């Protein structure tokens, strides 16, 4: 049985190989680095695999000015990248211009705009299977159509965004961090139940999981099926 590190290495390598024709001329990889466990694990894993995959890795941290700890998070990400020898960029953003979208939406919009300014070729994001399940449910609650319910693709060809951990459960990611003694930050806002995603993560999904233990994988698979149906629909239309 594979340990958590082997599972993640295998997932990244398979994801890379499955899209080699797309990636072979795009070897400069930018990773969005928040400093949380997900992005720290992706940074560490990609750094371990960079010789095998023949990629050049750099990291980008976005400072949202939303927490009194944000400066410390920026310093942590800088030190971690320096320790690993990974080139590092950062930007402080002002979300006030997008507040009509709500704090979550404004932060996301400002973050992606800043990432676009610093990225080199393909942008790697650390979204995982649990994020995918939460995204599908949020889209369902909003009455979204096929585009929304398809949630996040592993590879977004329009924006050149890659999510190599999308098929990996959060428990495996946390296990990888323990196996490799990785340090990471804990964003206190993740415990704020006023945010819809946190409410789903902390209150709703654990309750559903107590009845249906494999629900995260099941919802994620449904998202994949919807995405495949959307591709077929577009091909026929």
Buried (B, 14 or more C-beta within 10 A) or exposed (E): EEEBBEBBBEBBBEBBEEBEEBBEEBBEBBBBBBBBBBBBBBBBBBBBBBEEBEBEBBBBBBBBEBBEBBEEBBEBBBEBBEEBEBEBBBBEBEBEEBEEBEBBEBBBBBBBEBBEEBBBBBBBBBBBBBBBBBBBBBBBEEEBEEEBBBBBBBBBEEBBBBBBBBBBBBEBBBBBBEEBEBEBBEBEBEEEEEBBBBBBBBEEBEEBEEEEEEBBBEBBBBBBEBBEEBEEEEEEE
